[in-house]
Amino acid sequence: MAVKPTGIIRQLGWRKFFQLLTHLPSFVKLFSRLIKDPRVSTSPKLVVAGILAYVILPTDLLPDFLIGFGQMDDLAVILGALKLFLRLCPSEVVQEHLNSITRG
């Protein structure tokens, strides 16, 4: 199955893609809280470690010199892995952190 780098924007649409960008600070808070939370097991945290390794290591699905496509595949991998991280975290813990972030 081929990876279509522009699939994220096509799937979300430009409006939802920009909404995602505006909510980025809240996502960063959520992920950092979940990583620090002892109720979250090691396996979800290893997914985050894998994301960091993917970003740091020179191996890539599509080379970054393909302007646009090289960066979009990185974004697709990162967003997919972050979604997996949230799915692996206990839902009640995620909801608790979401509630505390939205309250202020």
C-alpha positions as a Markdown table, in Angstrom:
| # | Residue | x | y | z |
|---|---|---|---|---|
| 1 | Met | 0.0 | 0.0 | 0.0 |
| 2 | Ala | 1.5 | 3.3 | -1.1 |
| 3 | Val | 1.7 | 6.2 | 1.4 |
| 4 | Lys | 0.0 | 9.4 | 0.0 |
| 5 | Pro | 1.6 | 12.3 | 1.8 |
| 6 | Thr | -1.2 | 14.8 | 1.0 |
| 7 | Gly | -3.8 | 12.4 | 2.3 |
| 8 | Ile | -3.9 | 14.0 | 5.7 |
| 9 | Ile | -5.0 | 17.4 | 4.3 |
| 10 | Arg | -7.4 | 15.8 | 1.9 |
| 11 | Gln | -8.9 | 13.8 | 4.6 |
| 12 | Leu | -9.1 | 16.6 | 7.1 |
| 13 | Gly | -9.6 | 19.5 | 4.8 |
| 14 | Trp | -7.8 | 22.8 | 5.1 |
| 15 | Arg | -10.1 | 24.2 | 7.8 |
| 16 | Lys | -9.7 | 21.2 | 10.2 |
| 17 | Phe | -5.9 | 21.1 | 9.4 |
| 18 | Phe | -5.6 | 24.7 | 10.6 |
| 19 | Gln | -7.8 | 24.0 | 13.6 |
| 20 | Leu | -5.3 | 21.2 | 14.4 |
| 21 | Leu | -2.5 | 23.7 | 14.2 |
| 22 | Thr | -4.2 | 26.2 | 16.6 |
| 23 | His | -4.8 | 23.4 | 19.1 |
| 24 | Leu | -1.2 | 22.4 | 19.0 |
| 25 | Pro | -0.2 | 24.0 | 22.4 |
| 26 | Ser | -3.0 | 22.0 | 24.1 |
| 27 | Phe | -1.9 | 18.8 | 22.5 |
| 28 | Val | 1.7 | 19.5 | 23.7 |
| 29 | Lys | 0.4 | 19.9 | 27.2 |
| 30 | Leu | -1.7 | 16.8 | 27.0 |
| 31 | Phe | 1.1 | 14.6 | 25.7 |
| 32 | Ser | 3.7 | 15.9 | 28.2 |
| 33 | Arg | 1.3 | 15.3 | 31.1 |
| 34 | Leu | 0.5 | 11.8 | 29.8 |
| 35 | Ile | 4.2 | 10.9 | 29.4 |
| 36 | Lys | 4.9 | 12.1 | 33.0 |
| 37 | Asp | 1.8 | 10.3 | 34.4 |
| 38 | Pro | 2.7 | 7.0 | 36.3 |
| 39 | Arg | -0.7 | 5.5 | 35.5 |
| 40 | Val | 0.3 | 5.3 | 31.8 |
| 41 | Ser | 2.2 | 2.1 | 31.1 |
| 42 | Thr | 5.6 | 1.8 | 29.4 |
| 43 | Ser | 4.3 | 0.7 | 26.0 |
| 44 | Pro | 2.6 | 3.9 | 25.0 |
| 45 | Lys | 5.7 | 5.8 | 26.2 |
| 46 | Leu | 7.8 | 3.7 | 23.8 |
| 47 | Val | 5.6 | 4.9 | 20.9 |
| 48 | Val | 6.7 | 8.5 | 21.8 |
| 49 | Ala | 10.3 | 7.3 | 22.0 |
| 50 | Gly | 9.9 | 5.8 | 18.5 |
| 51 | Ile | 8.5 | 9.1 | 17.2 |
| 52 | Leu | 11.6 | 10.9 | 18.6 |
| 53 | Ala | 13.9 | 8.3 | 17.1 |
| 54 | Tyr | 12.2 | 8.7 | 13.7 |
| 55 | Val | 12.5 | 12.5 | 13.8 |
| 56 | Ile | 16.2 | 12.4 | 14.9 |
| 57 | Leu | 17.5 | 9.5 | 12.8 |
| 58 | Pro | 18.3 | 10.1 | 9.1 |
| 59 | Thr | 16.2 | 7.1 | 7.8 |
| 60 | Asp | 13.1 | 8.3 | 6.1 |
| 61 | Leu | 10.1 | 7.0 | 4.1 |
| 62 | Leu | 10.5 | 9.7 | 1.5 |
| 63 | Pro | 13.6 | 11.8 | 1.2 |
| 64 | Asp | 13.2 | 15.4 | 2.4 |
| 65 | Phe | 14.7 | 16.8 | -0.7 |
| 66 | Leu | 11.4 | 16.1 | -2.4 |
| 67 | Ile | 10.0 | 19.4 | -1.4 |
| 68 | Gly | 6.6 | 19.1 | 0.2 |
| 69 | Phe | 6.3 | 15.3 | -0.1 |
| 70 | Gly | 9.3 | 14.6 | 2.1 |
| 71 | Gln | 7.9 | 16.7 | 5.0 |
| 72 | Met | 4.3 | 15.4 | 4.5 |
| 73 | Asp | 5.3 | 11.8 | 5.1 |
| 74 | Asp | 7.1 | 12.8 | 8.3 |
| 75 | Leu | 3.9 | 14.6 | 9.4 |
| 76 | Ala | 1.8 | 11.5 | 8.6 |
| 77 | Val | 4.0 | 9.2 | 10.5 |
| 78 | Ile | 4.2 | 11.6 | 13.5 |
| 79 | Leu | 0.4 | 12.2 | 13.6 |
| 80 | Gly | -0.3 | 8.5 | 13.2 |
| 81 | Ala | 2.0 | 7.5 | 16.0 |
| 82 | Leu | 0.6 | 10.2 | 18.3 |
| 83 | Lys | -2.9 | 8.9 | 17.6 |
| 84 | Leu | -1.6 | 5.4 | 18.5 |
| 85 | Phe | -0.1 | 6.8 | 21.7 |
| 86 | Leu | -3.5 | 8.3 | 22.8 |
| 87 | Arg | -5.3 | 5.0 | 22.0 |
| 88 | Leu | -2.8 | 3.0 | 24.1 |
| 89 | Cys | -3.2 | 5.4 | 27.1 |
| 90 | Pro | -6.0 | 4.6 | 29.6 |
| 91 | Ser | -9.0 | 6.6 | 28.4 |
| 92 | Glu | -10.0 | 7.8 | 31.9 |
| 93 | Val | -6.5 | 9.2 | 32.4 |
| 94 | Val | -6.6 | 11.0 | 29.0 |
| 95 | Gln | -10.0 | 12.4 | 29.8 |
| 96 | Glu | -8.8 | 13.6 | 33.3 |
| 97 | His | -5.9 | 15.5 | 31.7 |
| 98 | Leu | -8.1 | 16.9 | 29.0 |
| 99 | Asn | -10.6 | 18.2 | 31.5 |
| 100 | Ser | -7.8 | 19.9 | 33.6 |
| 101 | Ile | -6.3 | 21.5 | 30.4 |
| 102 | Thr | -9.6 | 22.9 | 29.2 |
| 103 | Arg | -10.5 | 24.3 | 32.7 |
| 104 | Gly | -7.4 | 26.3 | 32.6 |
